[in-house]
Amino acid sequence: MSAGAAVVALAVAVAAGAPAEPKPELAWPGHAYVAQTVQVSGHPMRYVEAGSGDPILMLHGTPTQGYLWRNVVGGVADHGRVIVPDLMGFGKSYQGPEIGYDARSQQAHFDAFMDAMDLRDITLVVNDVGSMLGLHWASRHPDRVKGIVLVEAAMLDARSWWKHLPLGMKMSIRLMKNPRRAKKFIVDRNVMIEKSLGGFGVRRELSEEELDVYRAPFADPEMRTRVLLPLGPAAASIRGRSESAWDSAGMVNAYADWLRDTEIPKLLLHATPGLIAGRSAVRQAEKTFTNLESVSLGRGKHFLPEDHPDAIAEAIVKFVGRI
């Protein structure tokens, strides 16, 4: 085809409305980060990536998703390769019935994600259940970890963790040990979204638009049954007693001594009153942990990236610059 004929053909195609290249899917409303996917356990696991350099991996917990870190990423991405996954069953990662979503299964999915991404020299930033999965993995792969940032994380052995929990949290866990009550509150009333994110775990008031992002993966009660019941307060261990290596106490105990004693640099970001890392838990960590820096963010509850994204980003950047 001559050059002139090619130009004519292109003009005809444009005039005929030839399909344009599909636009990349944005991961989070109001942000320009593009959604990416990796196959984990035979199914898609979604993540966001920004920046370059050594990896800075940010992990969420229950019932949140990678969106939790949306306002932290921008302040950190000039200083490393920020990676923010949605755990399986959360956000826009796979939620179907072909895989499990209990703690043991989630650990296997996360381990597979880390193998697929082949991340090394990692600064691990963890919150809530994401801390259990991330720290359990880190204790088995310390040669791939450069630093650890604890943000309202499960950082103490199980008995100490229970000892330092607020009374209201202990009562909630005891309540959820009854399967009918757990279903009533977590599945039927969706309290983990409406109460935990709607005030119990966040100091500021989230907008309806923000809450809708968190609600979306769990709009169907079947999803709440499948994903939230096996990896939330209904699965927590009472009094720190472990009956299995894969209950919450067993998982925490698997890495607690290692985390306390490892020379890997650690940054503890905490707030008042906090929840699973309140003042008394922070004091224990400050007294017993090796190579720990402790920074107060001020007033806050549990999902601290919602209340203090700029301060968290600034602290991470300073920490990464030193290690």
Salt bridges, closest charged atoms under 4 A:
GLU25 OE2 - ARG46 NH1 3.32
GLU25 OE2 - LYS92 NZ 3.43
GLU49 OE2 - ARG81 NE 2.84
ASP54 OD2 - LYS146 NZ 2.89
ASP111 OD2 - ARG140 NH1 3.03
ASP118 OD1 - ARG120 NH2 3.12
ASP128 OD1 - HIS302 NE2 2.58
GLU152 OE1 - HIS302 ND1 2.70
ASP188 OD1 - LYS183 NZ 3.15
GLU194 OE2 - ARG215 NE 2.82
GLU208 OE1 - ARG215 NH1 2.90
GLU210 OE2 - ARG70 NH2 2.83
GLU210 OE2 - ARG204 NH2 2.92
ASP212 OD1 - ARG215 NH1 2.76
GLU222 OE2 - ARG226 NH2 2.31
ASP257 OD1 - ARG260 NH1 3.35
ASP261 OD1 - ARG260 NE 2.87
GLU286 OE1 - ARG279 NH2 2.96
GLU293 OE1 - ARG322 NH2 2.28
GLU306 OE2 - ARG70 NH1 2.85
GLU306 OE1 - ARG204 NH2 2.80
GLU314 OE2 - LYS318 NZ 3.19
